[in-house]
Amino acid sequence: MSDLWVFGYGSLMWRPGFDHIECQPALLRGAHRSLCVYSVVHRGTERRPGLVLGLDAGGSCRGIAFRVEASAADKTLDYLRDREQVTNVYRETHRQIELLAPLRRKVRAVCFVVDREHPQYAGRLPVNKQAEIVRYGRGASGDNVEYVANTLSHLREMGLREPTLTALMTSIG
């Protein structure tokens, strides 16, 4: 078995929760980061859902690729499935990503892509509706506003702009 690559585009970037031996800025083509998943566990509840990021069809997404030693791959996948697949709103896939530094090269990585047929798929909501949901979302992993703010902060540290998330945070105040 070879080393495992994991693509992080949201909270995995700033709180991966698993051991890794390398992390690199990376690009995934064919999906984009979108606040398109109703969270009923981590950042909300069934009664008051929050909103979290998903990889949605089309475009591209810059994030972080984590390399996990082959000997820890199964343990890491178990952890990720427990964390990301609580309600099966994502499809676990292996996609080609491009590592952006220090040398550009392509690898296959585990990616969790939103299932558009799942009842928690929110689609593309207007920013004011996103703000209304995020403002009051709180779940097992904490406050929904904190989740968006941490992700946006990490993206800025990477030199990336996310106009929709910025507008959302401005709207929340």
N, C-alpha and C positions, 0 to 999 in steps of 0.2 A: 504494500500500500504506500502511496506517496503522500506528501504533505497536503494538508487541506487549506484552501483559501476561502475566506468568508468575506463577503462584501457588506459593509456597513454604510448606511445612508441617513440614519436618524440617531436614536439613542445608542445604537451599537458603536457609533463613532466616539462618543464620550463616556460610555459605560459598557464596554464589551462584555465583561463578566466572565471571561475565559482566558486561559493562558495562551499566549502567542509568542512567536520568536521573531516576528517581523511585522511591521505595518507600513503601508505605502499609500500615498494618494492614488486613487484609481478612478477610471471612467468606465461606466456601463452604458452601452448604446442600446436603444430599443425600449427603454423605460425611463420615466422621470420621477423625481421625488414629489409627492403630493400629499397634502393633508386630507386624505380621502377615506379614512377608516374610522368608523365609530368604535370607540374603545369602551367596552363594558366590564373590563377587569382592571387593566393596568392604570388607566388615566380617567376612568369613569365607572359607572355602574349600569346595570340594566335600566334602573329608574332614571338616571341622569348620565347618559353617555358622554364621554369626552371625545376628542378627535386626535388621532395619531397619524403618523406618516406611513405611506405605503409606496411601493414602486408600482406605478401605473403605466399602462401601455403608451408607447410613443416617446420620442425625444431621447434625451440622454441624462445621465446623473453622475455627478462627481461625488465621491465618497472616500472611504478608507477601506483598503484590503488588508486583512489580517492573515498571516500565515501561521498555521498550527502544525506542530510536529505530527507526523503520521501516527506515532504511538498514542497521541491524545485526540485523534480525529473522532473516534466513536464517542468518547466522553463529551467532546465539544458539541457534536451533533445532537446528542441527547439533551445537553443543556439548552441549546438553541431551540430545539423542538418544544421543550417544556416552556420556554420563555415566549417564543413567537407564535406557537401554535395552540395556545390555550383554547381558542374557539375556532381554529382552522380557517381563519380569514385570509391567510396567505398560502400560496402554493410554493413549496420548497423546490427550487430549480437549480440547475447548474448552468451558468452562463459564462460566456467569454467576457472578460474584462481586460482593460488595458492598465497596467501599472504605469504611473506617470513619472516616477522618480526612483532611483537615480537614472536608470536606463529604461526606456520605454520597451515593454514587452507584454505579451498577452498570456494570460493564464485562465483556467476555468475556476470559477468560484461558486460557492453556495450563495444563492440570493433568495430572499423571501419576497415574492411578487404578489400583490393583492389579487384576490379572486373576485372579479367583477360580478359574479353570480351570487356571492355570499350576502346574506341580509345586512351585514355590517359595512358593506361597501357604501360609502356616502357619495361617491362621485365628486363632481366639481361644484362645490358650494360657494356662494358669494362670500366675500371676506366678512361682511357684517354678520352673516349667519355662522361662519366659523368662529368669529369672536364671541358670539353669544354662547356657543357650545363650550369653547375652550375656557372661557372666564369662570365657569362653574364646575368644570370637570375635575373630579378627584377620585382616584381609585387605589388599588393595592400598591402601586408603585409611586404614588404621590400625586402632586398637583399638576393639572394639565398645562397651566400657564408656565410653570417651571420647566416642563418637558419641552415646550416650544422655545422658550428663552434659552435653555441650554443648547438645544440643537442650533439655533440661530447664532449663538455666540461661538460655537465650535466652527460653524461654516465661515463666519467672519475671520476667525483665526487662520483658516485655510485660505483666506483671500477670496472667498466665494460670496457672491451676492444672491440673496433669495428674496426678490421683491414681494412675493406674496406673503411670506412669513413676516417680513418687515412691516408690511401694511397691516397685517393681523395684529402684531404686537403694538403698533401705533394706535390702532383702533381700541385695543384693550386698555391702553394707557399705562 
